[in-house]
């Protein structure tokens, strides 16, 4: 009897799938049942070849051999997992297997992992795709009931393939060219370099910041206070101390009158659900977790504990048909959330487009808890805290808006205006979920005043203040800029085009930050991330095009559009156009390295590697040394410098 081969991305996922399908017998690198054989990759079993494996001319680092522009980049089996590849290949080609099911992660990278294995194994058998957003038993069963032909995901694979080859061409050529030109270990990539540029720019802004003195003038009217309003700038700053003191003297003890009094009822809706980037940002702010730590915790909650849905998502919305499942999830949350779930405030029939919107979902929906009840004793403290954030966010979505009264009063004394603002909470709404948070600074309530009401200035004061530099970057602020790359550009047409782009993807942003630290371009300083001298020097020598978030954002948008392209001919045309542009860009980067500015990088300790050797030549008109250490995969490898 012929069987179907299921290929999962990891052994743990394969075991879960096998258990749900009743596949129990152990085989070599697989599990065997009556209808199915379940095997697994161990992440990437196959990758693009290194330059020297692609063409012998590129085994040595030489500027004369750059740029490297192969027509096709061959695949290779990774030596560390070659035994498991042999198992998977043998099963794929086994006569007892008539078809395959791709069960790698339901995302661009997971698609690439399976397709590369399938191609390298030389398999031609039909393939179906398992696409799930949760690892619960029910979700796995539903996924197998809704399998689709692998061809349905060809556009996703094509996008992933182009991303992989683009990173090879840009990373390999640029890293070699700049390393040779400057006789230093320099890793250059289409995502990591513009991310580094964001950090360097912020650090330079802080260093070059010159504080400026200004003065605030405050008038006390007895039952409320007001800040002087600059008639020219409309803010509350006075740039001249003498002028500030003159205002104080002019209003002290004088009668004033209310010229504006507004009282508005305002609402703050519940915050949106989490995608990966917003979860990482908030976990960094609330819990101090790095982006990488949050991703690992979320992956554990998804894969090991099966308590949350697929975390590597870029959507903050749920599909309409998930409403019954969300209701069941809310009811199965641990008892600690009982008072909130059982509250009459919770809306079981939520229809808001803020949370349910099919048009805002591509591959995966927002991160929410699954129907499995969490057992706190099974979670680490960090896992429990992250799960709590996700659970509270889902409950909060079903609560009413926070409501408050916002007051604004302008009191004129002579020719000077003083502004007062205040807020009075009216209805707690969703903020009931966050009562234990650090209390926010609240504006004091203002008295009810009408236009024309008089008030005497009881006391007038002048306070000296200073402008402050921008804050150093943290994981949260870097993630925000990566997600919103190009949003601050002035060209309105280009800004509109960049709306759905960013630096990297939710799944790769944390790794990019860690990579910058690993290669010595940035370092952690307490809760902040700052650039190193090496990082600043790199940004000083690379052209703006590779350091620009706009360039990479355009590429990411192009890849995203390609992933959604169903027409085969249109997809092929897009793919060819994209790769032609990447090849031209690689040529440009090599020339830029040859003609870059004069900068001397500090000599670094040799990289400890097996079979490390000196090759190539770094001679040039700038005389920066005559030898270049072969860095191999370090900084230029297919996995290490994926973006």
C-alpha positions as CSV (number, residue, x, y, z in Angstrom):
1,X,0.0,0.0,0.0
2,X,1.4,3.4,-1.0
3,X,1.9,6.0,1.6
4,X,2.2,9.8,1.8
5,X,5.4,11.3,3.1
6,X,5.0,14.3,5.5
7,X,8.0,16.6,5.8
8,X,8.0,18.9,8.8
9,X,10.6,21.6,9.6
10,X,11.6,20.3,13.0
11,X,11.5,16.9,14.9
12,X,9.2,18.3,17.6
13,X,6.6,19.4,15.0
14,X,6.9,16.1,13.2
15,X,6.2,14.2,16.5
16,X,3.1,16.4,17.1
17,X,1.7,15.8,13.6
18,X,2.5,12.0,13.9
19,X,0.7,11.8,17.2
20,X,-2.5,13.5,15.9
21,X,-2.5,11.2,12.8
22,X,-1.8,8.1,14.9
23,X,1.6,7.5,13.4
24,X,3.6,5.6,16.1
25,X,6.2,3.2,14.7
26,X,9.8,4.5,14.9
27,X,11.9,4.4,11.8
28,X,15.4,5.8,11.0
29,X,14.8,9.6,11.1
30,X,11.1,9.2,10.7
31,X,7.9,7.8,12.2
32,X,5.8,5.2,10.2
33,X,2.1,4.5,10.1
34,X,-0.4,2.7,7.8
35,X,-1.1,5.8,5.6
36,X,1.7,8.2,6.4
37,X,5.4,8.4,7.0
38,X,6.4,11.5,8.9
39,X,10.0,12.8,8.7
40,X,11.6,16.2,9.3
41,X,14.3,18.6,8.4
42,X,16.4,20.3,11.1
43,X,15.9,23.8,9.9
44,X,17.8,24.2,6.6
45,X,19.2,20.9,5.3
46,X,20.0,22.5,1.9
47,X,21.4,25.9,1.1
48,X,22.9,27.9,-1.7
49,X,26.5,27.0,-2.4
50,X,29.3,29.2,-1.2
51,X,31.2,31.2,-4.0
52,X,34.1,28.7,-4.1
53,X,31.7,25.8,-4.5
54,X,29.9,27.6,-7.3
55,X,33.0,28.5,-9.3
56,X,36.6,27.5,-8.5
57,X,37.8,31.1,-9.4
58,X,35.9,32.4,-6.4
59,X,37.6,30.1,-3.9
60,X,40.1,32.8,-3.2
61,X,39.2,36.4,-2.3
62,X,40.3,38.6,-5.1
63,X,39.0,42.0,-6.2
64,X,39.9,41.0,-9.8
65,X,37.3,38.3,-9.6
66,X,34.5,40.5,-8.5
67,X,31.6,40.9,-9.1
68,X,30.4,37.3,-8.8
69,X,27.3,37.0,-11.0
70,X,26.5,33.3,-11.6
71,X,23.6,32.6,-13.9
72,X,22.3,30.2,-11.3
73,X,23.5,29.5,-7.8
74,X,23.6,25.7,-7.2
75,X,22.3,24.0,-4.0
76,X,24.3,22.0,-1.6
77,X,23.6,19.7,1.3
78,X,24.7,21.2,4.6
79,X,27.4,19.0,6.1
80,X,26.1,19.3,9.7
81,X,22.8,17.7,8.8
82,X,23.8,15.5,5.8
83,X,22.6,12.3,7.5
84,X,19.1,13.6,8.0
85,X,19.0,14.8,4.4
86,X,20.0,11.3,3.3
87,X,17.0,10.0,5.2
88,X,14.6,12.5,3.8
89,X,15.9,12.0,0.2
90,X,15.6,8.3,0.6
91,X,12.0,8.5,1.7
92,X,11.1,11.0,-1.1
93,X,12.4,8.6,-3.7
94,X,11.1,5.4,-2.1
95,X,8.8,3.4,-4.3
96,X,6.4,3.0,-1.5
97,X,5.8,6.7,-1.3
98,X,3.4,8.0,-3.9
99,X,3.0,11.7,-2.8
100,X,4.3,14.2,-0.3
101,X,2.8,16.8,2.1
102,X,4.9,19.9,2.9
103,X,4.4,20.6,6.6
104,X,7.3,23.1,7.1
105,X,6.4,26.4,8.8
106,X,3.6,28.2,7.0
107,X,5.7,31.2,5.8
108,X,8.2,32.3,3.2
109,X,11.2,30.7,4.8
110,X,9.4,27.4,5.5
111,X,8.4,27.2,1.9
112,X,12.0,27.7,0.8
113,X,13.3,25.0,3.2
114,X,11.0,22.4,1.7
115,X,11.4,23.4,-1.9
116,X,15.2,23.3,-1.7
117,X,15.2,19.8,-0.1
118,X,12.7,18.6,-2.8
119,X,14.9,20.0,-5.6
120,X,18.2,18.7,-4.2
121,X,16.7,15.3,-3.7
122,X,15.6,15.2,-7.3
123,X,12.0,14.4,-6.4
124,X,9.2,14.7,-8.9
125,X,6.3,13.3,-7.0
126,X,3.1,15.4,-6.4
127,X,3.0,17.6,-3.3
128,X,0.3,19.0,-1.1
129,X,0.7,21.8,1.4
130,X,-0.3,21.9,5.0
131,X,-1.0,25.5,6.1
132,X,-1.8,26.0,9.8
133,X,-1.6,28.9,12.3
134,X,-1.7,26.8,15.5
135,X,-0.1,23.6,16.7
136,X,-3.2,22.4,18.7
137,X,-4.5,19.0,17.7
138,X,-7.7,20.5,16.4
139,X,-5.8,23.0,14.1
140,X,-3.6,20.1,12.8
141,X,-6.6,18.0,12.0
142,X,-8.4,20.9,10.3
143,X,-5.2,21.7,8.3
144,X,-5.0,18.1,6.9
145,X,-8.7,18.4,6.0
146,X,-7.9,21.5,3.9
147,X,-4.7,20.6,2.1
148,X,-4.0,22.5,-1.1
149,X,-1.8,21.6,-4.1
150,X,1.8,22.9,-3.6
151,X,1.4,24.9,-6.9
152,X,-0.9,27.2,-5.0
153,X,2.1,28.5,-3.1
154,X,4.5,28.8,-6.1
155,X,4.4,32.6,-5.8
156,X,5.5,32.4,-2.2
157,X,8.4,30.1,-3.1
158,X,9.4,32.4,-6.0
159,X,9.5,35.3,-3.6
160,X,11.6,33.3,-1.1
161,X,14.0,32.1,-3.8
162,X,14.5,35.7,-5.1
163,X,15.1,36.9,-1.5
164,X,17.7,34.1,-0.9
165,X,19.6,34.7,-4.2
166,X,19.4,38.5,-3.8
167,X,21.0,38.2,-0.3
168,X,23.7,35.9,-1.8
169,X,24.5,38.3,-4.6
170,X,24.5,41.5,-2.5
171,X,26.0,40.0,0.6
172,X,28.8,38.0,-1.0
173,X,29.9,40.7,-3.4
174,X,29.6,43.6,-1.1
175,X,31.2,41.9,1.9
176,X,34.1,40.6,-0.2
177,X,34.6,43.9,-2.0
178,X,34.6,46.1,1.1
179,X,36.7,43.6,3.1
180,X,39.3,43.5,0.4
181,X,39.3,47.2,-0.2
182,X,39.7,48.0,3.5
183,X,41.6,45.0,4.7
184,X,39.1,44.2,7.4
185,X,36.3,41.7,8.2
186,X,33.3,43.6,6.9
187,X,29.9,42.1,6.6
188,X,27.5,44.0,4.3
189,X,23.9,43.1,3.7
190,X,20.7,44.5,2.2
191,X,18.9,44.5,5.6
192,X,21.6,44.6,8.2
193,X,23.5,47.6,6.7
194,X,20.5,50.0,6.6
195,X,19.5,48.8,10.1
196,X,23.0,49.7,11.3
197,X,22.7,53.0,9.6
198,X,19.6,53.8,11.7
199,X,21.6,53.2,14.9
200,X,24.6,55.2,13.7
201,X,22.4,58.1,12.7
202,X,20.8,58.2,16.1
203,X,24.1,58.0,17.9
204,X,25.6,60.8,15.9
205,X,22.5,63.0,16.5
206,X,23.0,62.5,20.3
207,X,26.7,63.2,20.1
208,X,26.3,66.4,18.0
209,X,23.3,67.6,20.0
210,X,23.8,71.0,21.5
211,X,21.3,71.7,24.4
212,X,19.4,74.9,24.2
213,X,18.1,76.8,27.2
214,X,14.5,77.9,27.3
215,X,12.1,79.1,30.0
216,X,8.6,78.2,31.0
217,X,6.3,80.8,32.6
218,X,3.6,79.4,34.9
219,X,0.7,81.3,36.3
220,X,-1.2,80.0,39.4
221,X,-4.9,81.0,39.4
222,X,-5.7,79.4,42.7
223,X,-7.7,76.3,41.7
224,X,-5.7,75.7,38.5
225,X,-2.5,76.6,36.7
226,X,-1.6,77.7,33.2
227,X,1.5,77.7,31.0
228,X,2.4,80.9,29.0
229,X,1.8,80.5,25.3
230,X,4.4,81.9,22.9
231,X,2.4,84.1,20.5
232,X,4.9,83.5,17.7
233,X,5.5,79.7,18.0
234,X,2.2,78.7,19.8
235,X,4.3,76.4,22.1
236,X,5.0,77.1,25.8
237,X,8.7,77.9,25.4
238,X,10.3,81.3,25.9
239,X,13.8,81.5,24.4
240,X,14.9,84.7,26.3
241,X,15.3,84.7,30.1
242,X,14.8,88.5,30.4
243,X,11.6,88.3,28.3
244,X,10.3,85.5,30.5
245,X,10.9,87.5,33.7
246,X,9.3,90.5,32.1
247,X,6.1,88.4,31.4
248,X,6.2,87.2,35.0
249,X,6.3,90.7,36.3
250,X,3.6,91.9,33.9
251,X,1.1,89.3,35.1
252,X,1.9,88.7,38.8
253,X,-1.2,89.7,40.9
254,X,-3.1,90.9,37.8
255,X,-6.7,90.0,36.9
256,X,-7.3,87.7,34.0
257,X,-10.3,86.4,32.1
258,X,-11.1,83.0,30.4
259,X,-11.1,83.4,26.6
260,X,-11.6,79.7,25.8
261,X,-13.1,76.8,27.7
262,X,-13.7,73.5,26.0
263,X,-14.9,70.2,27.6
264,X,-14.9,67.2,25.3
265,X,-15.8,63.5,25.9
266,X,-13.2,61.4,24.3
267,X,-12.7,57.7,23.8
268,X,-9.6,55.5,23.5
269,X,-10.3,52.2,21.8
270,X,-8.7,49.0,22.9
271,X,-5.2,48.4,21.5
272,X,-4.9,46.3,18.4
273,X,-3.9,42.6,18.7
274,X,-0.3,41.7,18.4
275,X,1.8,40.8,15.3
276,X,5.3,39.7,16.0
277,X,6.9,43.1,15.7
278,X,4.4,44.9,18.0
279,X,4.8,42.0,20.5
280,X,8.5,42.3,20.5
281,X,8.3,46.1,20.9
282,X,6.0,46.0,23.8
283,X,7.8,43.1,25.6
284,X,11.0,45.2,25.3
285,X,9.2,48.2,26.9
286,X,7.3,46.3,29.6
287,X,9.6,43.4,30.4
288,X,13.0,44.5,29.1
289,X,13.2,41.5,26.7
290,X,15.3,41.7,23.6
291,X,13.6,41.1,20.3
292,X,15.4,37.8,20.0
293,X,14.3,36.6,23.4
294,X,10.7,37.5,22.7
295,X,10.8,35.5,19.5
296,X,12.2,32.5,21.2
297,X,9.7,32.6,24.0
298,X,6.8,33.1,21.5
299,X,8.1,30.1,19.5
300,X,8.2,28.0,22.6
301,X,4.6,29.0,23.5
302,X,3.5,28.1,20.0
303,X,5.5,25.0,19.3
304,X,6.2,23.4,22.7
305,X,3.2,24.5,24.8
306,X,0.7,25.0,21.9
307,X,-0.7,28.0,23.8
308,X,-0.5,30.7,21.1
309,X,-1.0,30.8,17.4
310,X,1.8,31.2,14.8
311,X,4.0,34.0,16.1
312,X,6.0,35.0,13.0
313,X,3.1,37.0,11.6
314,X,2.8,40.5,10.2
315,X,-1.0,40.8,10.7
316,X,-2.8,42.4,13.6
317,X,-6.2,41.2,12.5
318,X,-8.4,38.0,12.7
319,X,-10.6,36.5,10.0
320,X,-14.3,36.8,10.5
321,X,-14.8,33.1,10.7
322,X,-12.6,32.8,13.8
323,X,-15.2,34.5,16.1
324,X,-16.6,31.2,17.4
325,X,-13.1,29.9,18.0
326,X,-12.1,33.1,19.9
327,X,-15.2,32.8,22.1
328,X,-14.2,29.3,23.0
329,X,-10.6,30.5,23.6
330,X,-11.8,33.2,26.0
331,X,-13.8,30.7,28.0
332,X,-10.8,28.3,28.3
333,X,-8.3,30.9,29.6
334,X,-6.9,30.1,33.1
335,X,-8.9,31.1,36.2
336,X,-6.7,34.1,36.8
337,X,-8.5,35.8,33.9
338,X,-12.0,34.8,35.2
339,X,-13.0,38.2,36.6
340,X,-12.4,39.8,33.2
341,X,-13.9,37.1,31.0
342,X,-17.0,36.8,33.2
343,X,-17.5,40.6,33.5
344,X,-20.7,42.0,31.8
345,X,-18.4,44.5,30.1
346,X,-17.0,41.8,27.8
347,X,-18.6,41.9,24.4
348,X,-19.1,38.3,23.1
349,X,-20.4,39.6,19.7
350,X,-17.5,41.8,18.7
351,X,-17.8,43.0,15.0
352,X,-15.2,45.7,14.9
353,X,-13.0,46.0,11.8
354,X,-10.3,47.1,14.2
355,X,-9.9,43.4,15.1
356,X,-11.8,41.3,12.5
357,X,-10.9,42.1,8.9
358,X,-10.3,39.5,6.2
359,X,-8.8,42.0,3.9
360,X,-5.9,42.7,6.3
361,X,-4.7,39.1,6.5
362,X,-2.2,37.5,4.1
363,X,-0.5,34.3,5.3
364,X,-1.3,34.4,9.0
365,X,-3.6,36.2,11.4
366,X,-2.7,38.1,14.7
367,X,-1.1,36.3,17.6
368,X,-3.8,35.1,20.1
369,X,-4.0,32.3,22.6
370,X,-5.3,28.9,21.4
371,X,-8.1,26.9,22.9
372,X,-5.7,24.9,25.1
373,X,-5.8,26.0,28.7
374,X,-2.5,27.2,30.0
375,X,-1.0,25.5,33.1
376,X,1.2,28.0,34.8
377,X,3.4,25.4,36.5
378,X,4.4,24.2,33.0
379,X,5.7,27.6,31.9
380,X,8.9,29.4,32.8
381,X,8.4,32.8,34.4
382,X,9.3,34.6,31.2
383,X,7.0,32.4,29.1
384,X,4.2,33.1,31.6
385,X,4.7,36.8,31.4
386,X,4.7,36.8,27.6
387,X,1.5,34.7,27.5
388,X,-0.1,37.1,30.0
389,X,0.5,40.0,27.6
390,X,-1.1,38.1,24.7
391,X,-4.1,36.9,26.7
392,X,-4.8,40.3,28.2
393,X,-4.6,41.9,24.8
394,X,-7.2,39.5,23.4
395,X,-9.6,40.1,26.3
396,X,-9.0,43.9,26.1
397,X,-10.1,43.8,22.4
398,X,-13.6,42.6,23.6
399,X,-13.9,45.4,26.2
400,X,-15.4,48.9,25.7
401,X,-13.3,52.0,25.0
402,X,-11.7,54.0,27.8
403,X,-13.6,57.2,28.1
404,X,-12.6,60.5,29.7
405,X,-13.4,64.2,29.7
406,X,-10.7,66.4,28.2
407,X,-10.7,70.0,29.3
408,X,-8.8,73.0,27.7
409,X,-8.9,76.5,29.2
410,X,-7.1,79.6,27.9
411,X,-6.8,82.5,30.4
412,X,-5.7,85.9,29.2
413,X,-3.9,88.2,31.5
414,X,-3.2,91.5,29.8
415,X,-1.8,90.6,26.5
416,X,-0.5,87.2,27.6
417,X,-2.3,83.8,27.2
418,X,-1.9,80.9,29.6
419,X,-3.0,77.4,28.5
420,X,-4.4,74.8,30.9
421,X,-5.3,71.2,30.1
422,X,-6.9,68.5,32.2
423,X,-8.5,65.0,32.0
424,X,-11.1,63.3,34.1
425,X,-11.6,59.5,33.7
426,X,-15.3,58.6,33.1
427,X,-15.3,54.9,32.2
428,X,-12.3,52.5,32.7
429,X,-13.2,50.2,29.9
430,X,-10.4,48.0,28.6
431,X,-7.9,49.7,31.0
432,X,-9.4,47.4,33.7
433,X,-7.0,44.8,32.2
434,X,-4.0,46.9,33.1
435,X,-4.7,48.2,36.6
436,X,-1.4,46.8,37.9
437,X,0.6,48.8,35.4
438,X,2.9,51.6,36.4
439,X,0.5,54.6,36.9
440,X,0.6,57.1,34.0
441,X,1.1,60.8,34.6
442,X,-2.4,62.2,34.8
443,X,-3.4,65.7,34.1
444,X,-5.2,67.3,37.1
445,X,-9.0,68.0,36.6
446,X,-9.8,71.6,35.8
447,X,-12.7,73.6,37.4
448,X,-15.7,74.2,35.2
449,X,-15.3,77.7,33.8
450,X,-17.1,79.7,31.2
451,X,-15.7,82.2,28.7
452,X,-15.5,85.6,30.5
453,X,-15.0,84.2,34.0
454,X,-12.4,86.2,35.9
455,X,-9.3,84.9,37.7
456,X,-6.5,86.6,39.5
457,X,-2.9,85.4,39.2
458,X,-2.0,84.3,42.7
459,X,1.6,83.5,41.8
460,X,3.8,83.6,38.7
461,X,7.0,81.6,38.3
462,X,9.8,81.2,35.7
463,X,11.5,77.9,35.3
464,X,14.7,77.3,33.3
465,X,14.7,74.2,31.1
466,X,16.9,72.6,28.5
467,X,16.1,70.8,25.2
468,X,17.0,67.1,25.4
469,X,18.7,65.0,22.8
470,X,16.8,62.1,21.2
471,X,16.9,58.9,23.3
472,X,19.4,56.1,22.3
473,X,17.9,53.2,20.4
474,X,16.4,50.2,22.1
475,X,15.1,46.9,20.6
476,X,11.7,48.5,20.6
477,X,12.6,51.7,18.7
478,X,14.8,49.8,16.2
479,X,12.0,47.4,15.5
480,X,9.6,50.3,15.0
481,X,11.9,51.9,12.5
482,X,12.5,48.6,10.7
483,X,8.8,48.0,10.4
484,X,8.1,51.5,9.1
485,X,11.1,52.0,6.9
486,X,10.7,55.0,4.5
487,X,7.6,56.4,6.2
488,X,9.4,59.7,6.9
489,X,10.6,60.3,3.4
490,X,9.4,63.6,1.8
491,X,8.4,62.3,-1.6
492,X,4.7,61.7,-1.2
493,X,4.4,59.2,-4.1
494,X,7.3,57.1,-2.9
495,X,6.0,57.3,0.7
496,X,2.7,55.8,-0.5
497,X,4.5,53.0,-2.3
498,X,6.5,52.2,0.9
499,X,3.4,51.7,3.1
500,X,3.6,47.9,2.9
501,X,7.4,47.6,3.0
502,X,9.9,47.5,5.7
503,X,13.4,46.4,6.6
504,X,13.3,42.6,6.7
505,X,10.3,40.6,7.9
506,X,8.9,40.1,11.3
507,X,10.6,36.7,11.4
508,X,14.1,38.1,10.6
509,X,14.3,41.5,12.4
510,X,15.4,40.1,15.8
511,X,18.2,38.1,14.1
512,X,19.3,41.2,12.2
513,X,19.7,43.1,15.5
514,X,21.6,40.2,17.0
515,X,23.8,39.9,13.9
516,X,24.9,43.5,14.2
517,X,26.1,42.9,17.7
518,X,27.7,39.6,16.8
519,X,29.9,41.1,14.0
520,X,30.9,44.0,16.2
521,X,28.9,46.8,14.6
522,X,26.8,47.5,17.6
523,X,26.7,46.6,21.3
524,X,24.2,46.6,24.1
525,X,24.6,49.4,26.7
526,X,22.2,48.6,29.5
527,X,18.7,48.6,27.8
528,X,20.0,50.5,24.8
529,X,21.8,49.5,21.6
530,X,24.6,51.8,20.4
531,X,27.0,51.6,17.4
532,X,30.7,50.8,17.7
533,X,33.5,52.6,15.9
534,X,33.7,49.8,13.4
535,X,30.0,50.1,12.7
536,X,30.3,53.9,12.2
537,X,33.3,53.4,9.9
538,X,31.4,51.0,7.7
539,X,28.5,53.4,7.3
540,X,31.1,56.1,6.4
541,X,32.5,54.0,3.5
542,X,29.4,52.2,2.0
543,X,27.3,54.1,-0.6
544,X,24.0,55.6,0.5
545,X,22.0,53.1,-1.6
546,X,23.0,50.1,0.5
547,X,22.6,52.0,3.8
548,X,19.2,53.4,2.8
549,X,16.1,51.9,4.4
550,X,14.2,53.2,1.3
551,X,16.2,50.9,-1.1
552,X,15.6,47.8,1.0
553,X,12.0,48.8,1.6
554,X,11.4,48.9,-2.1
555,X,12.8,45.5,-2.5
556,X,10.8,44.0,0.3
557,X,7.6,45.5,-1.2
558,X,8.5,44.0,-4.5
559,X,9.0,40.6,-2.9
560,X,5.8,40.9,-1.0
561,X,3.9,41.8,-4.2
562,X,5.6,38.8,-6.0
563,X,4.4,36.5,-3.2
564,X,0.8,37.5,-4.0
565,X,1.1,37.1,-7.8
566,X,-1.0,34.2,-9.0
567,X,-0.4,34.6,-12.7
568,X,2.6,32.4,-13.7
569,X,3.8,34.6,-16.6
570,X,3.5,37.8,-14.6
571,X,5.4,36.2,-11.7
572,X,8.2,35.1,-14.0
573,X,8.5,38.6,-15.4
574,X,8.6,40.1,-11.9
575,X,11.2,37.6,-10.8
576,X,13.5,38.3,-13.8
577,X,13.1,42.1,-13.4
578,X,13.9,41.9,-9.7
579,X,17.0,39.7,-10.1
580,X,18.3,41.9,-13.0
581,X,18.1,44.9,-10.7
582,X,20.0,43.0,-7.9
583,X,22.8,42.0,-10.3
584,X,23.2,45.6,-11.5
585,X,23.2,46.7,-7.8
586,X,25.9,44.1,-7.0
587,X,28.1,45.5,-9.8
588,X,27.6,49.0,-8.4
589,X,28.6,48.0,-4.9
590,X,31.9,46.4,-6.1
591,X,32.8,49.6,-7.9
592,X,31.8,51.7,-4.9
593,X,34.2,49.6,-2.7
594,X,37.1,50.1,-5.2
595,X,36.6,53.9,-5.2
596,X,35.5,54.4,-1.6
597,X,36.8,57.1,0.8
598,X,40.0,56.8,2.7
599,X,39.2,55.1,6.1
600,X,41.5,52.9,8.2
601,X,39.8,50.2,10.2
602,X,41.4,49.0,13.4
603,X,43.2,45.7,13.1
604,X,41.1,42.9,14.7
605,X,42.2,39.7,16.3
606,X,42.3,36.9,13.8
607,X,39.1,34.9,13.6
608,X,39.7,31.4,15.0
609,X,38.6,29.0,12.3
610,X,39.6,25.5,11.2
611,X,41.6,25.7,8.0
612,X,41.7,29.5,8.1
613,X,44.2,30.8,5.6
614,X,45.3,34.0,3.9
615,X,44.3,34.5,0.4
616,X,43.5,37.2,-2.1
617,X,45.0,40.7,-2.3
618,X,44.0,44.0,-0.8
619,X,46.5,46.2,-2.7
620,X,45.0,49.4,-4.0
621,X,45.7,53.0,-4.6
622,X,44.9,53.7,-0.9
623,X,47.6,51.3,0.4
624,X,45.6,49.6,3.1
625,X,47.6,46.5,3.4
626,X,48.5,43.6,1.2
627,X,46.8,40.5,2.7
628,X,43.2,39.6,3.4
629,X,42.1,36.9,5.8
630,X,39.6,34.4,4.3
631,X,36.5,34.9,6.4
632,X,34.5,32.0,4.8
633,X,30.9,32.0,6.1
634,X,31.6,34.5,8.8
635,X,29.7,37.6,7.7
636,X,29.0,36.4,4.2
637,X,27.4,33.0,4.6
638,X,24.0,32.1,3.3
639,X,22.5,31.6,6.7
640,X,24.6,34.0,8.7
641,X,24.0,37.0,6.4
642,X,20.6,36.0,5.1
643,X,19.6,39.7,4.9
